[in-house]
Amino acid sequence: MFSKEESTQLRKLFWTSFGKSFPRKWILYNTQIKDFSFKFVANKKQAMVCLDIEAFDKGKNKLLFDQILELKSNLVEDYIPDVIFDELYLLENGKIIHRIYVKYNGEFNIHNKDTWQGAYLFFNEAMNQFELFYEDFEDFIKQVIY
């Protein structure tokens, strides 16, 4: 068991090491669509790469999620075969969002340094595929809000 401070330091080291291992600028929040962002998730249970749709305006959320659903076959066939579409994803803080994500299938625990390298490789590949998908279909995705 780790103290809160030790856990914080391990998390910081995890992300710093990832940034040094794969030094590139990711799209993440820079999609030019408010509340539509790509995220890396790593905790004691799992590692994931996500596309989160979490606007306060539920109608906008639905439009964006439906737009991505229209592209589901493209995303699955050409970019990320095991992607999961979750229209009602419950975050730890109790907020419900739309999340499109892929999970790391290997053993992972952010507190176990021996599991980090596999997660780093997964993050790099999965986020790269998500970004390629977004770049290819960005105009189609944005057309529902502009």
C-alpha positions, 0 to 999 in steps of 0.5 A, spaced: 500 500 500 502 506 498 501 513 501 497 518 498 504 522 497 507 516 494 502 515 489 502 522 487 509 521 486 508 515 482 503 518 478 507 524 476 513 519 474 509 515 470 506 521 466 513 524 465 516 517 463 511 517 458 512 524 455 520 522 455 519 515 451 514 518 446 516 526 445 510 528 441 505 533 441 498 530 441 491 533 439 488 531 446 484 537 448 486 541 441 480 538 437 477 545 436 470 542 439 469 544 446 468 539 450 470 534 445 477 531 447 482 525 447 485 522 453 489 518 456 487 514 462 491 510 467 490 508 474 490 502 479 486 498 475 487 499 467 489 504 462 485 506 456 485 511 451 479 515 450 475 520 446 470 524 451 464 528 449 462 531 455 458 538 454 453 541 459 449 541 453 446 534 452 443 536 445 450 537 443 453 531 446 448 527 443 449 530 436 457 529 436 456 522 439 451 520 433 456 523 428 461 518 431 457 512 431 455 514 423 463 513 423 463 507 427 465 502 421 470 506 419 473 507 426 473 499 427 475 497 420 480 502 419 483 504 425 481 501 432 478 494 431 476 493 439 474 500 440 468 501 445 462 506 444 459 507 451 453 512 450 452 513 458 459 512 461 459 513 469 466 517 471 468 516 478 466 523 480 459 521 478 458 525 471 455 521 466 459 522 459 459 519 452 466 515 451 469 512 445 475 508 448 479 502 447 482 498 453 489 496 454 489 488 455 495 487 458 496 487 466 497 494 468 497 498 475 500 505 475 503 503 482 507 497 478 513 500 474 514 493 471 507 494 467 508 501 465 512 499 458 506 495 455 502 501 457 506 506 454 506 502 447 499 501 447 498 509 449 502 511 443 499 506 438 492 507 440 492 515 441 496 515 434 490 511 431 485 515 434 488 521 431 489 519 424 481 517 425 480 524 427 484 528 422 481 523 416 474 525 419 474 532 422 470 536 417 465 530 417 465 530 425 464 538 426 459 539 421 453 537 426 456 543 430 457 549 425 
